[in-house]
Amino acid sequence: KRSATGARRVVLAAFVVFEIAVSVVVLIGAGLLAKSVWMLSGKNPGFDATHVLTLKVTPPESLCKERGRCDEFYKQLLDKIQALPGIANVSATSSLPMAGDPSRFAAVLEGHPWVPGTPVNLVWYWTVAPGYLKTMGIPLLSGRDFSIADAQSAEPVALVSAATAKQYWPGENPIGKHVRGIWQKDWHRVIGVVGDTHTAALGVDPSVEQAQAYFPFANSILNTTMMTLVIRTSSDPLAMVQPVRNVITE
């Protein structure tokens, strides 16, 4: 518990926080993920936060009552930020690694049925926009990443970590396997395997942490509207705060 708390403090200490209110959305936080996250610990967290600016965005409830409008809002926002000079890559996620526990869900994984009355498989998950892996420097080990086409597809899809694939499907090809929430009827097909990331404690090997999965924003395991933008810049990330804020205000 101490190591997890200490790791969070290292990350949170790297954030530069702002409070900004705008007419369209509320910017409730902005931060700069720093390389010192792993320099201080001597361990690789599984992602590269160098030159990554983060901004937490909450669209108004009236906008996101219709899921399609909320999807379009984020698509336009990411496209406009990507077009700014000095932006290398941009994406969005429901939570940041190492900045507190991500969301978890009770899962059923193919080949591992759940029997009522027995413990469930808990899976840490992130809802992300296309380009998240590239923006955060998380390697795609096999299969493919999410694409814009997944938002328009009727088939739910997912990515899983390497440790998750090894734990639940050892010696098998995880591509094409399935995962779902215990309350769901439809399965999410695994389309890719990604590198392991630390979720809480840098001192804990991510291969022994809980299972990890990623779902596309438009077709996630659970709906979410509040997202954190992750923006990789080609120079000082803090220099991009005002241009990005202007885009969001517009």
PyMOL commands that set and color helices and strands:
alter all, ss='L'
color gray80, all
select helices_A, chain A and resi 2-13+36-39+61-64+67-82+132-136+148-152+162-168+206-208+217-219+237-249
alter helices_A, ss='H'
color red, helices_A
select strands_A, chain A and resi 20-21+26-33+52-58+87-93+103-109+121-128+140-143+157-161+178-181+188-194+211-216+227-233
alter strands_A, ss='S'
color yellow, strands_A
deselect
rebuild
show_as cartoon
